[in-house]
Amino acid sequence: MNQAIETDSAVYKALLESTKAIPWKIDWKTMTFAYIGPQIESLLGWAQSSWVSAEDWAARMHPEDREQVVAFCVSQSQNGVDHEADYRALTAAGDYVWIRDVVHVVRDDKGEVDSLIGFMFDISERKQTEQQLLSLQQQLEELSYKDGLTGVANRRMFDSVLASEWANAQRTRQPLSLILLDIDHFKQYNDHYGHIQGDDCLKSVGQALSGAASRPRDFVGRFGGEEFVLVLPETDAAAARHIAERCRQLVRQRRIPHEKSTVAPLLTISLGVGTTVPEAQDRAVDFLNAVDKLLYRAKQRGRDRLEMAPVQGQSLPEQVPGSG
């Protein structure tokens, strides 16, 4: 009988030690390893004999994972709950391997926790795949908010940013400025130079505008067609005017020929600039429409200029100063 038990034990041990999963057992009262598979050495480089206590297990865990994983495993084990934990294990060479520990809590006849038994699995390849998928998702998310032609943000992103900054301005009572701009006589540009060069022109303007505002929350996007938009949080009228003028100058510095323009031999832009501290009842769409009217007025008054005004809701002052 004893010989049969010994034979069975030897078979089970051989089976356990032939798998890629690493079997282990910890005595709960002493928190020492009763057993750990020899596969641990080939995976992590630490000798099988060096795994003495649960402290060795915790010490060989990435510092960013240690506190949370140890607390979780101890809590689950104390409550007699089987569990799983993913963490980065330190190798003897100083690298890290992603491990998934699958833990079963063994109770004695009195229902007290007697020991923990489990398997460690190398999930590094799975984690690498997950990271690649996450990176791909982030890239797709970024692309969904980016204008495919110019590389600046698209209308979808603008709508999201304006809504967020509008709510923030209402809450903080800080001024919010908006610049809408349009390339002067862009249809004539396209007709004369062709759509391929027209696309290059839009790209160049987008690049120029990206240099006009440099604070982290300043936003530059393509509003649609040949229109672009800047959202400038916590920016008063004077600062907004300065940035709008900078937009004009940066586009001029590109020195893009425009033979069919009635304004100048080089490409120019017209701009509408509005600043507001929105009240609770004010709507962002009304502010946007008011600034759009200022842009229309800039085009009516000769183009290659900006029109600006403080804007509250839909109201505009009768006299709107321009800049030539």
C-alpha positions as CSV (number, residue, x, y, z in Angstrom):
1,M,0.0,0.0,0.0
2,N,2.7,2.5,1.0
3,Q,4.7,1.6,-2.1
4,A,1.6,2.3,-4.3
5,I,1.2,5.7,-2.6
6,E,4.9,6.5,-3.2
7,T,4.6,5.5,-6.8
8,D,1.5,7.7,-7.3
9,S,3.2,10.6,-5.6
10,A,6.3,10.2,-7.9
11,V,4.0,10.2,-10.9
12,Y,2.1,13.3,-9.8
13,K,5.4,15.1,-9.1
14,A,6.8,14.1,-12.5
15,L,3.6,15.4,-14.2
16,L,3.7,18.7,-12.3
17,E,7.4,19.2,-13.1
18,S,6.9,18.5,-16.8
19,T,4.4,21.3,-17.4
20,K,5.2,24.8,-18.3
21,A,3.1,26.0,-15.4
22,I,5.0,26.3,-12.1
23,P,3.3,24.5,-9.2
24,W,3.8,25.7,-5.6
25,K,2.5,25.3,-2.1
26,I,2.7,27.7,0.9
27,D,2.0,26.7,4.5
28,W,-0.3,29.4,5.8
29,K,0.8,29.5,9.4
30,T,4.5,29.8,8.7
31,M,4.2,31.5,5.4
32,T,6.9,29.3,4.0
33,F,7.1,27.4,0.7
34,A,6.4,23.7,1.2
35,Y,7.1,23.3,-2.5
36,I,7.8,25.1,-5.7
37,G,8.4,23.5,-9.1
38,P,11.9,23.5,-10.5
39,Q,10.6,25.3,-13.6
40,I,10.9,28.5,-11.6
41,E,14.6,28.5,-12.2
42,S,14.4,28.3,-16.0
43,L,11.7,31.0,-16.1
44,L,13.1,33.6,-13.6
45,G,16.6,32.4,-13.0
46,W,16.3,32.1,-9.2
47,A,17.3,28.8,-7.7
48,Q,14.5,26.5,-6.5
49,S,16.0,26.5,-3.1
50,S,15.9,30.3,-2.8
51,W,12.2,30.4,-2.5
52,V,11.9,30.0,1.2
53,S,9.0,32.2,2.3
54,A,6.2,34.4,1.0
55,E,8.6,37.4,1.6
56,D,10.8,36.0,-1.2
57,W,7.8,36.0,-3.5
58,A,6.8,39.6,-2.6
59,A,10.4,40.9,-2.8
60,R,10.7,39.5,-6.3
61,M,7.8,41.5,-7.6
62,H,7.8,44.8,-9.5
63,P,7.6,47.7,-6.9
64,E,4.6,49.2,-8.8
65,D,2.7,45.9,-8.4
66,R,3.8,44.7,-5.0
67,E,1.6,46.6,-2.5
68,Q,-1.6,46.1,-4.4
69,V,-1.0,42.4,-5.4
70,V,0.2,41.3,-1.9
71,A,-2.7,43.1,-0.2
72,F,-5.2,41.5,-2.6
73,C,-3.8,38.0,-2.2
74,V,-3.6,38.1,1.6
75,S,-7.1,39.5,1.9
76,Q,-8.6,36.8,-0.5
77,S,-6.6,34.1,1.3
78,Q,-7.7,35.1,4.7
79,N,-11.3,35.0,3.5
80,G,-10.8,31.5,2.0
81,V,-11.5,32.8,-1.5
82,D,-9.7,31.3,-4.5
83,H,-8.3,34.0,-6.7
84,E,-5.9,35.1,-9.5
85,A,-3.4,37.8,-9.7
86,D,-1.3,39.3,-12.5
87,Y,2.1,40.9,-11.7
88,R,5.6,41.5,-13.0
89,A,8.2,39.1,-11.4
90,L,11.8,40.1,-11.2
91,T,14.3,37.8,-12.9
92,A,17.8,37.1,-11.5
93,A,19.1,39.0,-14.5
94,G,17.2,42.1,-13.5
95,D,14.4,41.9,-16.1
96,Y,10.7,41.4,-15.5
97,V,8.3,38.6,-16.6
98,W,4.6,38.9,-16.5
99,I,3.1,36.2,-14.2
100,R,-0.4,35.0,-13.6
101,D,-0.8,33.3,-10.2
102,V,-3.9,31.1,-9.9
103,V,-4.4,30.4,-6.2
104,H,-6.5,27.7,-4.4
105,V,-7.1,28.1,-0.6
106,V,-7.0,24.8,1.3
107,R,-8.9,24.5,4.6
108,D,-8.4,22.1,7.5
109,D,-11.1,20.0,9.2
110,K,-12.0,23.0,11.4
111,G,-12.5,25.3,8.3
112,E,-9.3,27.2,9.0
113,V,-6.9,28.2,6.2
114,D,-4.3,25.5,6.1
115,S,-2.3,26.2,3.0
116,L,-2.3,27.8,-0.4
117,I,-1.6,25.9,-3.5
118,G,-1.4,27.3,-7.0
119,F,0.3,27.6,-10.4
120,M,2.3,30.4,-11.9
121,F,1.9,31.0,-15.6
122,D,4.2,33.0,-17.8
123,I,1.8,35.4,-19.6
124,S,4.4,37.8,-21.0
125,E,3.5,37.1,-24.6
126,R,-0.2,37.6,-23.8
127,K,0.5,40.9,-22.1
128,Q,2.6,42.0,-25.0
129,T,-0.3,41.3,-27.4
130,E,-2.6,43.2,-25.0
131,Q,-0.3,46.2,-25.0
132,Q,-0.1,46.1,-28.8
133,L,-3.9,46.0,-29.1
134,L,-4.2,48.9,-26.6
135,S,-1.6,50.9,-28.5
136,L,-3.6,50.2,-31.8
137,Q,-6.8,51.2,-30.1
138,Q,-5.2,54.5,-28.9
139,Q,-3.9,55.2,-32.4
140,L,-7.3,54.5,-33.9
141,E,-8.8,56.8,-31.3
142,E,-6.3,59.5,-32.1
143,L,-7.0,59.1,-35.8
144,S,-10.8,59.4,-35.2
145,Y,-10.1,62.9,-33.8
146,K,-7.5,64.0,-36.4
147,D,-8.1,65.5,-39.8
148,G,-6.7,63.1,-42.2
149,L,-5.4,65.8,-44.6
150,T,-3.9,68.5,-42.5
151,G,-3.0,66.6,-39.4
152,V,-4.7,69.0,-37.0
153,A,-7.7,68.0,-35.0
154,N,-11.0,67.5,-36.8
155,R,-14.5,68.9,-36.3
156,R,-15.5,66.0,-34.0
157,M,-12.6,66.9,-31.7
158,F,-13.5,70.6,-31.8
159,D,-17.1,69.9,-30.8
160,S,-15.8,67.9,-27.8
161,V,-13.2,70.5,-26.8
162,L,-15.5,73.4,-27.1
163,A,-18.2,71.7,-24.9
164,S,-15.6,70.9,-22.3
165,E,-13.9,74.4,-22.2
166,W,-17.3,76.1,-22.3
167,A,-18.4,74.2,-19.1
168,N,-15.1,75.0,-17.5
169,A,-15.4,78.7,-18.3
170,Q,-18.9,78.8,-16.9
171,R,-17.6,77.2,-13.7
172,T,-14.4,79.2,-13.2
173,R,-15.6,82.5,-14.6
174,Q,-12.5,82.8,-16.8
175,P,-12.6,84.3,-20.3
176,L,-12.9,81.9,-23.3
177,S,-11.8,83.1,-26.8
178,L,-12.6,81.5,-30.1
179,I,-11.0,82.3,-33.5
180,L,-12.7,81.2,-36.8
181,L,-10.7,81.7,-39.9
182,D,-11.1,81.1,-43.6
183,I,-8.6,81.0,-46.5
184,D,-9.4,83.9,-48.8
185,H,-10.7,82.9,-52.3
186,F,-9.8,79.2,-51.8
187,K,-12.2,78.1,-54.5
188,Q,-10.3,80.2,-57.0
189,Y,-7.0,78.8,-55.7
190,N,-8.3,75.2,-56.3
191,D,-9.6,76.1,-59.7
192,H,-6.3,77.6,-60.8
193,Y,-3.7,75.4,-59.2
194,G,-5.7,72.1,-59.0
195,H,-6.9,70.1,-56.0
196,I,-3.6,68.3,-55.3
197,Q,-1.9,71.7,-54.8
198,G,-5.0,72.8,-53.0
199,D,-4.5,69.9,-50.5
200,D,-0.9,71.0,-50.0
201,C,-2.1,74.5,-49.3
202,L,-4.4,73.3,-46.6
203,K,-1.7,71.2,-45.1
204,S,0.7,74.2,-45.0
205,V,-2.0,76.5,-43.4
206,G,-2.7,73.8,-40.8
207,Q,1.1,73.6,-40.0
208,A,1.3,77.4,-39.7
209,L,-1.7,77.7,-37.4
210,S,-0.3,74.9,-35.1
211,G,2.5,77.4,-34.3
212,A,0.2,80.2,-33.4
213,A,-0.8,79.1,-29.9
214,S,1.5,77.1,-27.7
215,R,-0.1,76.5,-24.3
216,P,-1.1,72.9,-23.5
217,R,-4.9,73.6,-23.6
218,D,-4.9,75.8,-26.7
219,F,-6.6,74.0,-29.5
220,V,-6.2,74.2,-33.3
221,G,-8.5,72.3,-35.6
222,R,-10.0,72.1,-39.1
223,F,-13.6,73.3,-38.9
224,G,-14.4,72.1,-42.4
225,G,-13.4,72.8,-46.0
226,E,-10.9,75.8,-45.9
227,E,-12.0,76.9,-42.4
228,F,-9.9,76.4,-39.3
229,V,-10.7,77.1,-35.7
230,L,-8.8,77.9,-32.5
231,V,-10.2,77.5,-29.0
232,L,-8.3,79.5,-26.4
233,P,-9.2,78.8,-22.8
234,E,-8.5,81.5,-20.1
235,T,-7.6,84.0,-22.9
236,D,-8.9,87.6,-22.8
237,A,-9.7,89.7,-25.9
238,A,-6.3,91.4,-26.1
239,A,-4.4,88.0,-26.0
240,A,-6.9,86.5,-28.5
241,R,-6.3,89.5,-30.9
242,H,-2.5,88.9,-30.6
243,I,-2.9,85.2,-31.4
244,A,-5.2,86.0,-34.4
245,E,-2.7,88.5,-35.8
246,R,0.0,85.9,-35.3
247,C,-2.1,83.4,-37.4
248,R,-2.2,86.0,-40.2
249,Q,1.5,86.5,-40.1
250,L,2.4,82.9,-39.9
251,V,0.3,82.2,-43.0
252,R,1.9,85.2,-44.8
253,Q,5.3,83.9,-43.9
254,R,4.6,80.7,-45.9
255,R,4.5,82.9,-49.0
256,I,2.0,80.7,-50.8
257,P,1.4,82.2,-54.3
258,H,-2.3,83.0,-55.1
259,E,-2.5,84.6,-58.5
260,K,-6.3,84.5,-58.6
261,S,-6.8,86.4,-55.3
262,T,-8.2,89.9,-55.5
263,V,-6.6,90.6,-52.1
264,A,-2.9,89.9,-52.5
265,P,-0.5,87.9,-54.7
266,L,0.1,85.6,-51.7
267,L,-2.4,83.5,-49.8
268,T,-4.2,85.4,-47.1
269,I,-6.8,84.5,-44.4
270,S,-9.8,86.3,-42.8
271,L,-10.6,85.9,-39.1
272,G,-13.4,86.3,-36.7
273,V,-12.4,86.6,-33.0
274,G,-14.7,86.4,-30.0
275,T,-14.2,86.5,-26.3
276,T,-16.7,85.7,-23.6
277,V,-17.2,84.8,-20.0
278,P,-20.3,82.6,-20.4
279,E,-23.2,82.8,-18.0
280,A,-25.1,79.7,-16.9
281,Q,-27.9,80.3,-19.5
282,D,-25.5,80.9,-22.4
283,R,-24.9,78.3,-25.1
284,A,-21.7,77.4,-26.8
285,V,-23.5,77.1,-30.2
286,D,-24.6,80.8,-29.9
287,F,-21.1,81.9,-29.2
288,L,-19.9,79.9,-32.2
289,N,-22.5,81.5,-34.4
290,A,-21.6,85.0,-33.2
291,V,-17.9,84.4,-34.0
292,D,-18.9,83.0,-37.4
293,K,-20.7,86.3,-38.1
294,L,-17.5,88.2,-37.3
295,L,-15.7,86.1,-39.8
296,Y,-18.3,86.8,-42.4
297,R,-17.9,90.5,-41.6
298,A,-14.2,90.3,-42.1
299,K,-14.7,88.9,-45.6
300,Q,-17.3,91.5,-46.3
301,R,-14.9,94.3,-45.4
302,G,-12.1,93.3,-47.7
303,R,-10.6,90.0,-46.4
304,D,-7.0,89.6,-45.1
305,R,-8.2,91.1,-41.8
306,L,-9.8,90.2,-38.5
307,E,-13.0,91.3,-36.9
308,M,-13.4,90.9,-33.2
309,A,-15.8,91.7,-30.3
310,P,-16.7,90.7,-26.8
311,V,-19.5,88.2,-27.3
312,Q,-22.3,87.4,-24.8
313,G,-24.7,84.8,-26.1
314,Q,-25.9,85.9,-29.5
315,S,-25.5,89.7,-29.0
316,L,-22.9,91.7,-30.9
317,P,-22.1,95.4,-30.6
318,E,-23.1,97.5,-33.6
319,Q,-19.5,98.8,-34.2
320,V,-17.0,96.0,-34.6
321,P,-13.4,97.1,-34.8
322,G,-11.4,95.5,-37.6
323,S,-7.7,95.2,-38.3
324,G,-6.2,95.6,-41.7
